[in-house]
Amino acid sequence: MGTHKTKHHTHSHTLLFLTSLFFFVSIPTSPADNTNLIYKGCADQKMPDPYSQNLKPLLSSLVAESVQKGFAATTQNALTGAFQCRGDLTSSDCHSCVSKILDMLGRLCGGGEPAAAARVQLSGCYLRYEVVGFKQVPATQLLYKVCGSRRVVDGGGFEARRDAAFGMAENGVQSSGNLFYTGSYQSLYVLGQCEGNLGNADCGACIRSAAEQTKDQCGYSISAQVYLQNCYISYSFYPNGVPTSSSSSEGGGHPHAERTVALAVGGVAALGFLIVCMLFLKSVFKRRGGKR
């Protein structure tokens, strides 16, 4: 009877994380580090037995699949879980990233007993799990955002460039085969990705919603990252050209992140700013290499 009561209490919540979502951001030690913590969401409710005994096998199976796949979702013993890696990661980097989350989960969402549902996002991957029936937020629900504090003040065609880049991302994720896109349009670099079980049309619709929410939430910010339940998008604008390593990532001074849904964060804007640039340059070199 006690177990049934706890389960009913767990299912009674209408949103998966919003009532208990806390964001923690690590200062990046290296622009190439894929395991920096971006945010985590943990349900208030603890996972009752026998579910908690089934959690470790579920998570272990997901980590094992990350050796060969960039995305996997599974349901085992009344628990469901999924992971996804950024589309440009190698199999080895993907596995390392997902394994890192497994090591962090107990500290982030444990406290002796595992949370009934949790989601952890690193810069290169995410992992989530929940008790079957625990209601999730809508596919295009905003989970996390960070807007660069610097603004484009003189226009300079920023809106047109941003909208064109967002359109490229929407089309790109639908035609890429892995629901991932990175590219640029006139010094504005954009990256987008959808959860791997979405269809192409649903992915495009999610990225379109992410782009609209980014414009609404971040306005003329020179960079931004916006994570929805089923997709995310980020961009970085370089009005004066791509900066050198000795230049500021936003063209002068140190970037400061605005308030997100729950907590003021720092460091992520710079991290996303550098990652998008690096991914674009990497893709350019690959294309050039393939033409030789």
C-alpha positions as CSV (number, residue, x, y, z in Angstrom):
1,M,0.0,0.0,0.0
2,G,2.8,2.4,0.8
3,T,4.4,1.8,-2.5
4,H,1.2,2.3,-4.4
5,K,0.6,5.6,-2.6
6,T,4.1,6.9,-3.4
7,K,3.7,5.9,-7.1
8,H,0.4,7.8,-7.2
9,H,2.0,10.9,-5.7
10,T,4.8,10.7,-8.3
11,H,2.4,10.5,-11.2
12,S,0.2,13.4,-10.0
13,H,2.7,16.0,-11.1
14,T,1.8,17.5,-14.5
15,L,5.3,18.7,-15.4
16,L,8.4,16.6,-15.3
17,F,11.0,19.1,-14.1
18,L,9.7,22.6,-13.9
19,T,8.8,22.5,-10.2
20,S,12.2,21.3,-9.2
21,L,14.6,22.4,-11.9
22,F,18.0,23.8,-10.8
23,F,20.8,24.9,-13.1
24,F,24.4,24.4,-12.4
25,V,27.1,25.5,-14.8
26,S,30.8,24.7,-14.7
27,I,33.4,27.1,-15.9
28,P,35.0,25.4,-18.9
29,T,38.5,24.2,-18.5
30,S,39.0,23.7,-22.2
31,P,36.9,24.8,-25.3
32,A,37.1,21.2,-26.6
33,D,35.8,19.6,-23.3
34,N,32.5,17.9,-24.1
35,T,31.7,17.1,-20.4
36,N,31.1,20.5,-18.9
37,L,27.9,20.6,-17.0
38,I,25.3,22.8,-18.6
39,Y,22.2,22.1,-16.5
40,K,20.4,19.4,-14.6
41,G,16.8,18.7,-13.7
42,C,15.8,16.4,-10.9
43,A,12.2,15.6,-9.7
44,D,11.4,16.3,-6.1
45,Q,10.0,12.9,-5.6
46,K,12.3,10.0,-4.8
47,M,12.1,6.7,-6.7
48,P,10.3,4.1,-4.7
49,D,11.2,0.4,-4.6
50,P,11.2,-1.7,-6.7
51,Y,11.9,1.0,-9.4
52,S,15.1,2.1,-7.7
53,Q,16.6,-1.4,-8.0
54,N,16.0,-1.3,-11.7
55,L,17.6,2.0,-12.4
56,K,21.2,0.9,-12.5
57,P,20.6,-1.8,-15.2
58,L,18.7,0.7,-17.3
59,L,21.5,3.3,-17.1
60,S,24.2,0.8,-17.7
61,S,22.5,-0.5,-20.9
62,L,22.3,3.1,-22.2
63,V,26.0,3.7,-21.5
64,A,26.8,0.4,-23.3
65,E,24.9,1.5,-26.3
66,S,26.8,4.8,-26.5
67,V,29.8,2.9,-27.7
68,Q,28.1,2.4,-31.1
69,K,25.3,5.0,-31.2
70,G,24.8,8.7,-30.8
71,F,21.2,8.2,-29.6
72,A,19.3,5.5,-27.9
73,A,16.0,5.2,-25.9
74,T,14.8,2.2,-24.0
75,T,12.2,1.0,-21.5
76,Q,12.9,-1.6,-18.9
77,N,11.0,-2.8,-15.9
78,A,8.7,0.3,-15.7
79,L,11.6,2.7,-16.3
80,T,12.3,4.6,-19.5
81,G,15.6,6.4,-20.4
82,A,17.5,7.9,-23.3
83,F,20.8,9.5,-24.1
84,Q,22.0,11.6,-27.0
85,C,25.4,13.0,-28.1
86,R,26.1,16.0,-30.2
87,G,26.1,15.1,-33.8
88,D,29.8,15.7,-34.4
89,L,31.2,13.6,-31.6
90,T,33.1,10.4,-32.3
91,S,31.9,7.2,-30.8
92,S,34.7,7.3,-28.2
93,D,33.9,10.9,-27.2
94,C,30.2,10.0,-27.1
95,H,30.8,7.1,-24.8
96,S,33.0,9.2,-22.5
97,C,30.4,11.9,-22.3
98,V,27.5,9.6,-21.4
99,S,29.7,7.7,-18.9
100,K,30.5,11.0,-17.2
101,I,26.8,11.7,-16.7
102,L,26.4,8.2,-15.1
103,D,29.2,9.1,-12.7
104,M,27.6,12.5,-11.8
105,L,24.0,11.4,-11.4
106,G,24.2,10.2,-7.8
107,R,25.7,13.5,-6.8
108,L,23.4,15.7,-8.8
109,C,20.1,13.9,-8.3
110,G,20.6,11.3,-5.6
111,G,21.1,12.2,-2.0
112,G,20.8,8.6,-0.9
113,E,17.8,7.7,-3.0
114,P,17.5,8.4,-6.8
115,A,15.1,11.0,-8.0
116,A,11.9,9.6,-9.7
117,A,13.0,11.4,-12.9
118,A,16.1,13.3,-14.0
119,R,17.8,14.9,-16.9
120,V,21.5,16.0,-17.1
121,Q,22.9,18.0,-20.0
122,L,26.6,18.3,-20.6
123,S,28.1,20.3,-23.4
124,G,28.4,17.2,-25.6
125,C,25.5,15.0,-24.5
126,Y,22.6,14.4,-22.3
127,L,21.0,11.5,-20.4
128,R,17.5,11.3,-18.9
129,Y,15.4,8.7,-17.2
130,E,12.0,8.5,-15.5
131,V,9.4,6.2,-14.1
132,V,7.0,5.2,-16.9
133,G,3.9,7.3,-16.6
134,F,5.7,10.3,-15.1
135,K,4.2,13.1,-17.3
136,Q,6.7,15.1,-19.4
137,V,6.6,18.7,-20.5
138,P,5.6,19.4,-24.1
139,A,8.2,18.8,-26.9
140,T,8.8,22.6,-27.3
141,Q,8.8,23.5,-23.7
142,L,11.7,25.8,-22.8
143,L,14.0,23.9,-20.3
144,Y,17.0,26.2,-20.3
145,K,18.4,29.4,-21.9
146,V,21.4,31.6,-21.7
147,C,21.7,34.9,-23.6
148,G,25.0,36.7,-24.2
149,S,25.0,40.0,-22.4
150,R,26.5,41.9,-25.3
151,R,23.9,43.3,-27.8
152,V,24.1,44.1,-31.4
153,V,23.5,47.9,-31.2
154,D,23.9,49.2,-34.7
155,G,21.8,46.6,-36.6
156,G,24.2,45.8,-39.4
157,G,21.7,43.3,-40.9
158,F,21.8,41.2,-37.7
159,E,18.2,40.2,-37.8
160,A,18.3,39.1,-41.4
161,R,21.5,37.1,-40.9
162,R,20.1,35.4,-37.8
163,D,16.8,34.6,-39.5
164,A,18.7,33.2,-42.5
165,A,20.9,31.1,-40.3
166,F,17.9,29.8,-38.3
167,G,16.3,28.8,-41.6
168,M,19.4,27.0,-42.6
169,A,19.4,25.1,-39.3
170,E,15.7,24.2,-39.7
171,N,16.3,22.8,-43.2
172,G,19.6,21.3,-42.3
173,V,18.4,19.1,-39.4
174,Q,15.6,17.7,-41.6
175,S,18.0,16.7,-44.4
176,S,21.2,15.7,-42.4
177,G,20.1,12.2,-41.6
178,N,21.1,12.5,-37.9
179,L,18.9,15.5,-37.1
180,F,22.0,17.7,-36.5
181,Y,23.2,20.8,-38.3
182,T,26.0,23.3,-38.0
183,G,26.8,26.1,-40.4
184,S,27.1,29.8,-40.9
185,Y,25.6,32.7,-42.8
186,Q,27.7,35.9,-43.0
187,S,29.6,35.7,-39.8
188,L,26.7,34.2,-37.8
189,Y,27.3,30.6,-36.8
190,V,24.4,28.3,-35.8
191,L,24.0,24.8,-34.4
192,G,20.9,22.8,-34.0
193,Q,20.0,19.3,-33.0
194,C,16.8,17.3,-32.3
195,E,16.2,14.2,-30.1
196,G,17.0,11.2,-32.2
197,N,13.5,9.6,-32.3
198,L,11.9,12.6,-33.9
199,G,10.8,12.5,-37.6
200,N,12.2,15.0,-40.0
201,A,9.1,17.2,-40.0
202,D,8.8,17.2,-36.3
203,C,12.4,18.0,-35.9
204,G,12.1,20.9,-38.3
205,A,9.1,22.2,-36.3
206,C,10.9,21.9,-33.0
207,I,14.0,23.8,-34.3
208,R,11.6,26.5,-35.7
209,S,10.0,26.8,-32.3
210,A,13.5,27.0,-30.7
211,A,14.5,29.7,-33.1
212,E,11.3,31.8,-32.4
213,Q,11.8,31.4,-28.6
214,T,15.5,32.4,-29.0
215,K,14.5,35.6,-30.8
216,D,11.8,36.3,-28.1
217,Q,14.0,35.4,-25.1
218,C,17.4,36.8,-26.3
219,G,16.5,39.5,-28.8
220,Y,19.7,41.2,-30.0
221,S,22.1,39.2,-27.9
222,I,25.3,38.5,-29.8
223,S,25.1,34.8,-28.8
224,A,22.5,32.4,-27.3
225,Q,21.7,28.8,-26.3
226,V,18.2,27.6,-26.0
227,Y,17.2,24.1,-25.0
228,L,13.7,22.8,-25.5
229,Q,12.5,19.3,-24.4
230,N,13.1,17.7,-27.8
231,C,15.7,20.0,-29.4
232,Y,18.1,22.9,-29.0
233,I,19.6,25.7,-31.0
234,S,22.6,28.0,-30.4
235,Y,24.2,30.8,-32.4
236,S,27.2,33.2,-32.2
237,F,27.5,36.4,-34.2
238,Y,30.9,37.8,-35.1
239,P,30.3,41.3,-36.4
240,N,34.0,42.0,-36.6
241,G,35.1,38.6,-37.9
242,V,36.1,35.5,-36.0
243,P,38.2,36.6,-33.1
244,T,41.7,35.3,-32.4
245,S,42.6,33.4,-29.3
246,S,43.7,36.6,-27.6
247,S,40.5,38.4,-28.4
248,S,37.3,38.3,-26.3
249,S,34.7,35.8,-27.5
250,E,32.2,38.7,-27.7
251,G,34.4,41.3,-29.2
252,G,35.6,43.0,-25.9
253,G,35.4,42.5,-22.2
254,H,34.2,39.3,-20.6
255,P,30.8,37.9,-21.4
256,H,28.2,37.6,-18.7
257,A,25.2,35.4,-18.9
258,E,21.7,36.7,-18.2
259,R,19.3,35.1,-15.7
260,T,17.9,31.8,-16.9
261,V,14.6,30.2,-15.7
262,A,16.1,29.5,-12.3
263,L,19.5,30.8,-11.7
264,A,22.1,33.3,-13.0
265,V,24.8,31.4,-14.8
266,G,28.3,32.2,-16.1
267,G,30.6,30.7,-18.6
268,V,28.1,28.9,-20.8
269,A,27.8,31.8,-23.3
270,A,31.5,31.7,-23.9
271,L,31.5,28.0,-24.2
272,G,28.7,27.8,-26.7
273,F,30.2,30.7,-28.6
274,L,33.5,28.8,-29.0
275,I,32.0,25.4,-29.6
276,V,29.8,26.7,-32.5
277,C,32.8,28.3,-34.1
278,M,35.0,25.3,-33.7
279,L,32.4,22.9,-35.1
280,F,31.9,25.1,-38.1
281,L,35.7,25.3,-38.8
282,K,36.0,21.6,-38.3
283,S,33.2,20.9,-40.8
284,V,34.9,23.2,-43.4
285,F,38.2,21.4,-43.0
286,K,36.4,18.1,-43.5
287,R,34.7,19.2,-46.6
288,R,38.0,20.6,-48.0
289,G,39.8,17.3,-47.1
290,G,37.1,15.3,-48.9
291,K,37.6,17.2,-52.1
292,R,41.2,16.3,-52.4
